[in-house]
Amino acid sequence: MKIVGLDLSLTSTGVAAICDDDTVPAPYAFVDRITSKPSGSTLEARNRRLAIIVDAVHGWVHDGADLVVIEGLAYSSTSGKAAERAGLWWLVVHRLIANGYPVAEVPPTSRAKYATGTGNAAKDAVLAAVVRRYPDVEVTGNDEADSLILAAMGARWLGHPIDDLPKSHLDAMTKVQWPERSDA
């Protein structure tokens, strides 16, 4: 089993994987970041940057993923470059689906609620909850924390939860756009 969580960003994409195989006694998780800096403002330079991020994300799933869980777009975000962020999101989703990977979309508020029990929790509150809940995973920033929460939600949906949560947190699972399951 392999579940990948993606918190897409133009500068620091958080990526988490939860794996379960015959070589270890329990599922294990790890996180990383894909960093990127602009190399110019031309369309070609901006397109090249998006392509580099998409290729790096694909590197995390190319050997197989049972589920990829991606955070949905934050339409209320005021951080700028909305068109590029949306373009990156759609390029990644297109590449995943075109290659046959099941993809789930998690609203930002559901990610926060799963982590903290509150849908409008600040990024640092999510980070603090993740560090407490998953002490065996070296999480060093918000992007990694978000991606781990997304992967944990996917593991739970597939029937392999890696955490024990109260109902207030689990209610977040109902707002996710899960892919169709072949075993349903």
Secondary structure, DSSP 8 states (H G I E B T S, - for coil): -EEEEEE--SSEEEEEEEE--TTSSS-EEEEEEEE-----SSHHHHHHHHHHHHHHHHHHHTT--SEEEEE---TT--SS-HHHHHHHHHHHHHHHHHTT--EEEE-HHHHHHHHHS-TT--HHHHHHHHHHH-TTS---SHHHHHHHHHHHHHHHHTT--SS---HHHHGGGGGSB----TT-
